[in-house]
Amino acid sequence: MTERKIENQQSPLPIGKEVMEGLKTHIGKPITVQYVWYGVLSTNSETLKRVSDFTHIEIEGSSIPFIGSGSAIRMIVGQDGQVLYDNPLIPDDYDRRSDDSIDEMVRLTFGDEIATAGEKEREEHKRQWQQEQARLNQEAQSKSDRLIEEGEAHVKPELRDEWREYARANTQDFYSAAIVGVSNKVGKALSLGKSPEAAVNAIYKEGLTGFQAGCLARTVSHFHPRGEEFRQWWNRKYLTEEQTQEAKGVVNPAILTLSPKEES
């Protein structure tokens, strides 16, 4: 959906601190929230748990931004029917996602001071994350030789040169290095005779994304002497037996689009 600019539309007086304070008096009480979630108007009635000024509210089971990426609150009503918050600028099909477009709506709704403070806070978070990424990448690079050597002990002898090239290239950033690290752990477990299931269960605490898990499966399947056994077991988690037999590659759960596996 193309993001729309607000033209010839005046906001009421900016929603100020007094509205936030009024909302806080209803913490612990039932409220009804009317909000838009990626272009769909929705209503939720739950207990108000927390109010973070000008950013979001927390209700039982979820957090909803006043004005955020793809989502925004239109109205909050107390259990007695009193309107506690009302933003008529939020359209039924709100789906703003770019920083500039969201900043525009924040400025119209809450005023210049709140909008500018939010922009500065976002930029500071971005700067801090860039610094943290650089630190994490440097840390990954410092572990590169160790990760290469650890993994080399559990790869097919004829693929050791390929492994070293692969592992060197994928230990230059923290995201890829995490894949190499857990691949080593799974490979070691397989070399010790553990089943593919037991080997994978041991690294679930690593907190991999779906994409990283798929990369892990491809790495182990390709390099480890028991790689084909591992590949067949991995694919059976997501495919039918027939699909598993026909599949040539490794399923990546982050991009899986097949129908759920049917139970026999």
N, C-alpha and C positions, 0 to 999 in steps of 0.2 A: 504494500500500500504506500502511495506517495504521501509523505508527510506534508500537512497543510500549514501554511502560515496563517496567523490570526490577522485578519484585515478588517478595519472599520469596526472593531469590536472592543469596547472598553471594559476593563475589569472593574468590579466593585472596588471599594477601598481595599488596599492590600490586606490580606488576612494576617493578623498580627499575633503577638505573643499572648494576648488575652484569650484568644481562641484556643491556643495550645493549653493554656492553664485551665480553661474550662473543660477541655477534654480530659485532663488528668483527674478532675474530680469524679470522673465516671470509671476510673480504673477499678476493676473488680466487679463491675456491673455489666449487665447485658446491653449490647448496642447492635444496631443494624448498619452495615456498611454497604453503600452502593458504589461500585468501582468498575473500571473497564480493564479487562485483561486481554491484551493483544487484539483489540478491536471488538471484543465481546463484552456487552454490558452484563454485570453480575451483581448479585446481592447475597450477603452473608450475615447471619445473625449469630453472634457469639459473645463471650465475655471479653471485655477490653483488658489486656494484660499490661500494656506499656505504651507510652507516647514519647517518641523521640521528636523534639521540636522541628517542624518543617521538613522532616525527612520521611518518617514512616510511623505506622502504629503496629502493635502486635496484638493479635487476638488469639483465642484458643486455637492452636494448630497452624497458624500462618502469620506472615508479616506482609503488610501491604504498604507500598510507598504513597505518600501524598501525590508526588509527581515523579515518575521514574521511567525507566526504559520499558516501553510496552505496556505499562500499567499506571493507573492514577485513580485517586479517590474522587468521586463526585460529591458524595454526601455521607454524613454520619448522623444517625438519629438515636437519641436515647430511648430507654424503655418506656418513658412517659410520652413519647412522640415529639419531644423537643429536638429541633435541628441544632446539632452541636457544631457541625462543620458543613459548609456549602461552597462548592467551587463550580459556578455555572459555566466556566470557560472550558471545562472538560467535555468534549463531544462524546456521543455514544460509541464512536469508532476510534477513539484515541489509540494510537499505536506509534507514538514517537520513539525513535531509537537513537538518533544522533545527539551528541552532547549539545550542539548549538541549538537544536530544536527544543530539547528538554530545558535548557537554560532559559530560553525565551519564555516558556510557559511558567517556569519558576519565578522569573522576574515579574511577569504580569500578575501572578497570583500572590506572591509574598513581598514584592518590592525589591528595589535595587540592593539594599544592604544584605538581605538574606541570599539573593542570587549571587552577588559577588563573593560572599563568604563561602558559598557552596562551590563556586568555581575554583577558588583558591585551595580549598580543602581537597578537591579532586586532583588538582595539579600536584599538590604535595604528596598525596597517596601514590600518584603515578611516579613521581621522582623517587620516593622511597622504594617502590617496587622495582624500579630499574636498578637501583643500587643493590637491592637484595638479589636480583637476578645475576648481576655481575659477580657478587660474592659467591653465590651458589655455583655458577659456571666455573669460577676459578677453583672452587673446592673439588668439583667433578674432575677437572683437568689434572689436579694434583693426585687423584686416585687412579688415573688412567692406566699406568703401568701395572699396578697391583690387580686391577680388574681384568686386564688382558691376560696376565699370567694365571690368575685363578680360573678363568674360563678355559684357557688352553688345555688344562688338565682333563677337561670333560667334553672335548670335541673329537670328531673323527680325525684320525691322524692325517689323512689326505687333505683335510680342510683347515689345518692349523695356520697356514699362511693367509688363507682367506679370512679366518677368524681374527687374526691380528689386525688385518686391514679394516675389517668391519668394526671391531671393538675400538680401535684407535679413532676412527671417524665418529663413532657414537659415544665418546666420552668427553666431548668438547663442550657440552651443555648439560645442565643438571637433569633436564627432562629425559633426554636420550640415555644418559648415564644410569638413570634409575632402571631402565629396561635392561641394560647390560648387567647391572648388579643382581636383579632378581632372576635373570636368565641363568646366571652363574649358580645361584642357590638351587634353582630347580634342576639344573644339570648335575650338580653334586648329589642331590637327593636321588636322582635316577641312577647315578653311578654306584650309589650305595645300595641299590636294589629296591628302593621304594617304588610304589605304584605311581603312575602319573597323577592320580587323584591325590594321593598323600603328598606328593612333591608340590603340587599347586596349593593345597590347603595350607601348607607351611608358610606361604608367602602372602596370604590374603591380608594380613595385618599391614602390608607395605602400602596399602591405599592407592593402588594403580587405577588410572582411568581406564575406560573400556578400550580406548585406542592403544594404550600402553600394554594392556593384557593381550590384545591381538598381536602386537609386535613381539611380545614375549613368546607367544605360541609359535610364531613363525621362526624366531631365532632358535628355539630349542628343537623344533621339528627339522630344521635344516642342518644344524651343526652337531647335535648329539647322536652318538651311536644308536640310541633307542628312539631317535627322532620320529620314525615312521609310526612306531607304536604310540608315541605321545600324540602325533597328529591325528591318528584315528580316534583316540580317546577324546581329544579336545573337540573334534568335529561332531562326535556323537552327542555332545552336550547340547548342541544347537540344531542338529539335522536329524532326519529320519535315517534308519539304517541304509535304505536305498540311496539316499542323497549322500551319505557318508562314503559309501563305496564308490560313487561316481565322482565325488569331489576330488580335484587335483591339488587344490591349495589348502589354506588354513583359514577358518572362519574368524573374522574380526568382529567381536560383539558390538563394537561401537558403530558399525555401519551395516549390521545385519538387517535384511529386509525380507527374509523368508518367513513363511508361516511358522507358528510354534510347532515344535516337535510333538507328534501325536504319541500318546502312551499306547503300548501294545497290550 
